[in-house]
Amino acid sequence: MIDKIELELKPYRQLLVNHSLYRNLKNIDDVKKFMEMHVFAVCDFMSLVKKLQIELTCVQITWIPNKDSGSARLINEIVWGEETDVDKDGNPLSHFEMYINAMESIKADPSKINNLINSLDMGLLRAVVDTRMQFAVVPGKMLEEVGAPSVVEDSPVILWMAPLGRYGDLRCVGY
């Protein structure tokens, strides 16, 4: 079974291995710049994983059994590894926190992602929210002000929202 999967994935793996990105990372400054942008994708991945956990498992009070225990187990194992892995020193950290630590170790600047995370945590990014779709549209300027990359100031930005917290308040988990 594993051999069949590996064979099917082989051409896609080759595309990744031969991607032009690797040829464009010529020095440490290139790596820093890449990490300063890529960290937003890392954060978004964590948000996607949490959204899958919300959809595939029961994360509410009172607990009820889910309909697909295999999918629930798989996503819970992924979340467990992503949120509470162990770093090289044996400390439990999320992969996102490890990425930030790696950025700091090469003197890449994590301030933009930290500003975004802090603003989200404090509820400073307000938006009009469609709770049925869990999306919000905000002015691009709001994200630009916290340093998010590739945001056009005068255009609307769609935020992906998820129910979080004690009362299931919607909070931004990606854009």
The 8 nearest C-alpha neighbors of each residue, nearest first, counted from 0:
[[1, 3, 2, 4, 5, 6, 7, 8],
 [2, 0, 4, 3, 5, 6, 7, 8],
 [3, 1, 5, 0, 4, 6, 7, 8],
 [2, 4, 6, 0, 1, 5, 7, 8],
 [5, 3, 7, 1, 6, 2, 8, 0],
 [6, 4, 8, 2, 7, 3, 9, 1],
 [5, 7, 3, 9, 4, 8, 2, 10],
 [8, 6, 4, 5, 9, 3, 10, 11],
 [9, 7, 5, 11, 6, 10, 12, 4],
 [8, 10, 12, 6, 11, 7, 5, 13],
 [11, 9, 13, 12, 8, 14, 7, 6],
 [12, 10, 14, 13, 8, 9, 15, 7],
 [11, 13, 9, 15, 14, 10, 8, 16],
 [14, 12, 16, 10, 11, 15, 17, 9],
 [13, 15, 11, 17, 12, 16, 18, 10],
 [14, 16, 18, 12, 13, 17, 11, 19],
 [15, 17, 13, 14, 18, 12, 21, 11],
 [16, 18, 14, 15, 13, 19, 21, 20],
 [17, 19, 15, 20, 16, 14, 21, 22],
 [20, 18, 22, 21, 17, 23, 15, 16],
 [21, 19, 23, 18, 22, 24, 17, 15],
 [20, 22, 23, 19, 24, 18, 17, 25],
 [23, 21, 19, 20, 24, 25, 18, 17],
 [24, 22, 20, 21, 25, 19, 29, 26],
 [25, 23, 29, 21, 22, 26, 30, 20],
 [24, 26, 23, 29, 22, 27, 30, 21],
 [27, 25, 29, 28, 24, 30, 23, 31],
 [26, 28, 30, 29, 31, 25, 24, 105],
 [29, 27, 31, 30, 26, 32, 25, 107],
 [30, 28, 32, 24, 27, 26, 31, 33],
 [29, 31, 27, 33, 28, 32, 24, 34],
 [32, 30, 107, 28, 34, 33, 29, 35],
 [31, 33, 35, 29, 30, 34, 28, 36],
 [32, 34, 30, 36, 31, 35, 37, 29],
 [33, 35, 37, 31, 36, 32, 38, 30],
 [34, 36, 32, 33, 38, 37, 31, 108],
 [37, 35, 34, 33, 38, 39, 32, 148],
 [38, 36, 34, 40, 39, 35, 33, 41],
 [37, 39, 41, 40, 36, 34, 35, 42],
 [40, 38, 42, 37, 41, 36, 43, 112],
 [41, 39, 43, 37, 38, 42, 44, 36],
 [42, 40, 38, 44, 39, 43, 95, 45],
 [43, 41, 39, 45, 40, 44, 38, 46],
 [42, 44, 40, 46, 173, 45, 41, 39],
 [45, 43, 47, 41, 46, 42, 40, 48],
 [44, 46, 48, 42, 43, 47, 49, 41],
 [47, 45, 43, 49, 44, 172, 48, 50],
 [46, 48, 44, 50, 49, 45, 43, 51],
 [47, 49, 51, 45, 46, 50, 44, 52],
 [50, 48, 52, 46, 51, 47, 53, 45],
 [51, 49, 47, 53, 52, 48, 46, 54],
 [52, 50, 54, 48, 49, 53, 55, 47],
 [51, 53, 49, 55, 50, 54, 56, 74],
 [52, 54, 50, 51, 56, 55, 58, 49],
 [53, 55, 51, 52, 56, 50, 57, 49],
 [56, 54, 52, 71, 53, 51, 70, 57],
 [57, 55, 71, 52, 53, 65, 54, 58],
 [56, 58, 59, 62, 65, 63, 53, 64],
 [59, 57, 53, 56, 60, 62, 52, 61],
 [60, 58, 57, 61, 62, 63, 167, 53],
 [61, 59, 62, 58, 57, 63, 165, 166],
 [60, 62, 59, 63, 58, 57, 64, 65],
 [63, 61, 60, 59, 57, 64, 58, 65],
 [62, 64, 57, 65, 61, 59, 60, 58],
 [65, 63, 66, 62, 57, 56, 68, 67],
 [66, 64, 67, 56, 57, 68, 63, 55],
 [65, 67, 68, 64, 55, 56, 71, 70],
 [68, 66, 69, 70, 65, 71, 55, 56],
 [67, 69, 71, 70, 72, 65, 66, 56],
 [68, 70, 72, 71, 67, 73, 74, 66],
 [71, 69, 73, 72, 68, 67, 74, 55],
 [72, 70, 68, 56, 55, 74, 69, 73],
 [71, 73, 75, 69, 70, 74, 68, 76],
 [72, 74, 70, 76, 71, 75, 69, 77],
 [73, 75, 77, 76, 71, 72, 52, 78],
 [74, 76, 78, 72, 77, 73, 79, 71],
 [77, 75, 79, 73, 74, 78, 72, 80],
 [76, 78, 74, 80, 75, 79, 81, 73],
 [79, 77, 81, 75, 80, 76, 82, 74],
 [78, 80, 76, 77, 82, 81, 83, 75],
 [79, 81, 84, 77, 78, 83, 82, 76],
 [80, 82, 78, 94, 93, 79, 83, 77],
 [83, 81, 93, 79, 80, 78, 84, 94],
 [82, 84, 93, 92, 91, 80, 79, 81],
 [83, 85, 80, 91, 92, 93, 81, 82],
 [86, 84, 91, 90, 89, 92, 83, 87],
 [85, 87, 89, 90, 88, 91, 92, 84],
 [88, 86, 89, 85, 90, 91, 97, 84],
 [89, 87, 86, 90, 85, 91, 92, 84],
 [88, 90, 86, 85, 87, 91, 84, 92],
 [91, 89, 85, 86, 88, 92, 87, 84],
 [90, 92, 85, 83, 84, 86, 89, 93],
 [93, 91, 83, 84, 85, 96, 90, 94],
 [92, 94, 82, 83, 96, 95, 81, 84],
 [93, 95, 97, 81, 96, 98, 82, 92],
 [94, 96, 98, 93, 97, 99, 41, 42],
 [97, 95, 99, 93, 98, 94, 92, 100],
 [96, 98, 94, 100, 95, 99, 101, 93],
 [97, 99, 101, 95, 96, 100, 94, 102],
 [98, 100, 102, 96, 101, 97, 103, 95],
 [101, 99, 97, 103, 98, 102, 104, 96],
 [102, 100, 98, 104, 99, 103, 97, 105],
 [103, 101, 107, 99, 100, 104, 105, 106],
 [102, 104, 106, 100, 101, 105, 107, 99],
 [103, 105, 101, 102, 106, 100, 107, 99],
 [106, 104, 103, 102, 107, 101, 31, 27],
 [105, 107, 103, 104, 102, 108, 31, 101],
 [108, 106, 31, 102, 103, 105, 109, 35],
 [107, 109, 110, 35, 106, 102, 103, 111],
 [110, 108, 111, 112, 113, 35, 107, 99],
 [109, 111, 113, 108, 112, 114, 146, 115],
 [112, 110, 146, 114, 113, 109, 147, 145],
 [111, 113, 115, 114, 110, 109, 116, 39],
 [112, 114, 110, 116, 111, 115, 117, 109],
 [115, 113, 111, 117, 145, 112, 116, 110],
 [114, 116, 112, 118, 145, 113, 117, 119],
 [115, 117, 113, 119, 118, 114, 120, 112],
 [116, 118, 120, 114, 119, 115, 113, 121],
 [119, 117, 123, 115, 121, 120, 116, 114],
 [120, 118, 122, 116, 117, 121, 124, 123],
 [119, 121, 117, 118, 122, 116, 123, 115],
 [120, 122, 118, 119, 123, 117, 124, 116],
 [121, 123, 119, 120, 124, 118, 125, 170],
 [124, 122, 118, 121, 125, 119, 120, 117],
 [125, 123, 122, 119, 118, 126, 141, 142],
 [126, 124, 123, 122, 127, 137, 141, 128],
 [125, 127, 137, 128, 135, 136, 124, 138],
 [126, 128, 135, 136, 129, 137, 125, 134],
 [127, 129, 135, 130, 126, 134, 133, 136],
 [128, 130, 131, 132, 134, 133, 135, 127],
 [131, 129, 133, 132, 128, 134, 169, 160],
 [130, 132, 129, 133, 134, 128, 160, 135],
 [131, 133, 134, 130, 129, 128, 160, 135],
 [134, 132, 130, 160, 131, 129, 161, 159],
 [135, 133, 159, 160, 132, 158, 129, 128],
 [134, 136, 128, 158, 157, 127, 126, 129],
 [135, 137, 157, 156, 158, 155, 127, 126],
 [136, 138, 156, 126, 155, 139, 135, 157],
 [139, 137, 155, 140, 141, 156, 154, 153],
 [138, 140, 152, 155, 156, 154, 141, 142],
 [139, 141, 152, 143, 138, 142, 144, 153],
 [142, 140, 139, 144, 143, 138, 124, 145],
 [141, 143, 144, 145, 140, 147, 139, 146],
 [142, 144, 140, 146, 147, 145, 141, 150],
 [145, 143, 142, 141, 146, 140, 147, 139],
 [146, 144, 114, 115, 142, 143, 147, 111],
 [145, 147, 111, 143, 144, 148, 142, 114],
 [146, 148, 143, 142, 145, 111, 150, 149],
 [149, 147, 150, 146, 36, 143, 111, 39],
 [148, 150, 151, 147, 143, 36, 146, 152],
 [149, 151, 148, 139, 143, 152, 147, 142],
 [150, 152, 154, 139, 153, 149, 140, 143],
 [151, 153, 140, 139, 154, 150, 143, 138],
 [154, 152, 151, 139, 140, 138, 155, 150],
 [153, 155, 139, 151, 152, 138, 156, 140],
 [156, 154, 138, 139, 137, 136, 157, 153],
 [155, 157, 139, 137, 136, 138, 158, 154],
 [158, 156, 136, 135, 174, 134, 159, 137],
 [159, 157, 174, 135, 134, 173, 136, 160],
 [158, 160, 134, 173, 174, 172, 171, 133],
 [161, 159, 171, 133, 170, 134, 172, 169],
 [162, 160, 169, 170, 163, 133, 172, 171],
 [163, 161, 169, 167, 168, 170, 160, 164],
 [164, 162, 167, 168, 169, 161, 170, 165],
 [163, 165, 167, 166, 168, 162, 169, 170],
 [164, 166, 167, 163, 168, 162, 59, 60],
 [165, 167, 168, 164, 163, 162, 169, 59],
 [166, 168, 162, 163, 164, 165, 169, 161],
 [169, 167, 162, 163, 166, 164, 170, 165],
 [168, 170, 162, 161, 160, 163, 167, 171],
 [171, 169, 160, 161, 162, 163, 172, 168],
 [170, 172, 160, 159, 173, 158, 161, 119],
 [171, 173, 46, 160, 159, 170, 161, 43],
 [174, 172, 159, 43, 158, 171, 46, 160],
 [173, 158, 159, 157, 156, 172, 43, 171]]
